[in-house]
Amino acid sequence: MSDQKSNKTFVPYVPASKSLPELTVTSIVLGIILAILFGAANAYLGLKVGLTVSASIPAAVISMGILRGIFKRDSILENNIVQTMTTAGEALGAGAVFTIPALFLMGIEIKQIMLIFIVLTGGFIGVFMMVPLRRMLIVNEHETLPYPEGTACAEVLKSGETGGSQAKLVAFGFLAGGLVKVLTDGLKLFKSEVSVGVYKFQNAFIGTQIYPALLGVGFIIGPRIAGQMVAGGLMASLVLVPAIAFFGGESSQIIFPATEALKNIDVAGIWDNYVRYIGAGAVAAGGIITLIKTLPAILATLRSTMQGMSKNKGSHILELERTDRDIPMKWVTICIIILLLIIAFDPFTKVGIIGAIAIGIFGFLFVTVASRLVGIVGSSSSPVSGMTIATLLIVALVYKSFGYQGNEGILLTLTVAAIVCSALAVAGDISQDLKTGYLVGGTPWKQQVAMMIGVLASGLVMGYILTLLDNAYGMGSAELPAPKAMLMKILAEGILNGNLPWTLIFIGVSIAIVVEFMGMNSLVFAVGLYLPLNISATVMFGGFVRMIVNGVIKRKKQTQAEAGDRIERGTLFASGLIAGESLLGVIIAFVISINANIIPKDVLIQNEWLPFIVFIIVCGLLYIATVPRKKKLS
């Protein structure tokens, strides 16, 4: 196969000598629509569970279904542009929800222009800083950096004749996820969660939600990661909460950070006042541990980047083939400088020269790291939160050293962290798109323009989406825990105001270290510890379905191709579940914002088992989706 040849002789699916429709009006319009939809879906998902998923393969499948089925267009390069724009939009949503909701949680009135400014500057910096890295990472290291999602998406695009059946899987998943969301949160027909106590185990509880999006996440990440996540949830609900209640249940003393005696606090209050901070310490430690573990790769990345840039200094754009032409470095450099100057002197965020310098330094450092790391471990395993936490901690200390404190210092710190987080989230995901383009024969500069359009489309509406969700569900509530943003708020407040319950934080840090020594992923465990158990338990059900599918594959001794087909079918249906619930969640939020009385306040059917029965049916549909269709005999 040509993919296995060296870079010098590599010939993409569409060779450089051949031109096909690519950055067309049709692909741009469809890409903008999908960028907004998947950006909104990823924002909702990130606020719900603290995790996000890549939209490149679902976007490619939907694009093929629409362009081929409706418009009768069969250019693989057009489809590549659509999925590139979609990925840029959903990546911006992922970067935004890890930090920006912390501003909502502070109770500060935030103008839309400020939100738009933060996500757009971060997104554009991510795109521009990735441009000079493309040739070095994607081309020169083609054989050493696999970029798993990018390679998989290229295979989906190349097997485009199956796009119709694949698109149906996404559509059916979308309908199932959307229907359950409407029945639970729209019509309030039945409850959205099931929770019970444990017999003779005071203050212990177990439960699950029935949201299809979380089920889809569990299937995609697999039983091992889902299991570690639910283990963190069980640690909180079956160990920490009962232990705190047991040892302090009779105490009349008010123990910081609670504002009333422990004996008067219920299970939810114990979690909110104490376990939340333990979880925050664990997540922070898990993120930093993940970052430390990748330090060798970070140093190697920086060294390789410097070497690669020095080798590419003599390149001339006119001498390059179509498949190797980037946006000229002159314009990239000018745009980055202009963006940093705007950030330094803009009247919206007021981060000043200090913030602009921090964004320039950490932006370049972590965009470089993210772009290379995703090539090795994939976008889902990229330590975005760890790099954002590191940025936030350093920037907070810098601002504090310059005399900034209180809400002013917190606001400035969170703004800088939000811009950097948006930049590295976008850079990491679009690196996968550039790998896809390299394999299928896309034109790099056209992809890079498409990325900027996707960032612009998603960025212009992201602030409104976050505001809608906050007005409808409330940031930090049980409906939208916003775990990563809550962590950023806690850390910023603790450093700049000095009022963190450090003992609880260090208990969480210690738990993360112990978990890491046990060979588990401390960050995943910590996210489960921080989130309510009913969220991580729902994710685990998706992991169970994936485990059953893996067992069937092993028992039937299916070939690697057959196994890959089953997992891909399940992943597409799971992606539909995520998109369906997430987008309907945004629509319901919009309805509530117009007239909250439209949505019933009370659940109509109080039966405790009905929600669980519905959930099991959705689990069954997910499994059925993995079963390949029998080919008709000709």
Secondary structure, 3 states (H helix, E strand, C coil): CHHHCCHHHCCCCCCCCCCCCCCCHHHHHHHHHHHHHHHHHHHHHHHHHCCCCCCHHHHHHHHHHHHHHCCCCCCHHHHHHHHHHHHHHHHHHHHHHCCCHHHHHCCCCCCHHHHHHHHHHHHHHHHHHHHHHHHHHHHCCCCCCCCHHHHHHHHHHHCHHHHHHHHHHHHHHHHHHHHHHHHHHHCCCECCEEEEEECCEEEEEEEEECCHHHHHHHHHHHHHHHHHHHHHHHHHHHHHHHHHHHHHCCCCCCCCCCCCCHHHCCHHHHHHHHHHHHHHHHHHHHHHHHHHHCHHHHHHHHHHHHHHHHHCCCCCHHHCCHHHCCCCHHHHHHHHHHHHHHHHHCCCCCCHHHHHHHHHHHHHHHHHHHHHHHHHHCHHHCCHHHHHHHHHHHHHHHHHHCCCCHHHHHHHHHHHHHHHHHHHHHHHHHHHHHHHHHHHCCCHHHHHHHHHHHHHHHHHHHHHHHHHHHHHHCCCCCCCCCHHHHHHHHHHHHHHHCCCCHHHHHHHHHHHHHHHHCCCCHHHHHHHHHCCHHHHHHHHHHHHHHHHHHHHHHHCCCCHHHHHHHHHHHHHHHHHHHHHHHHHHHHHHHHHHHCHHHCCCCCCECCCCHHHHHHHHHHHHHHHHHCCCCCCCC
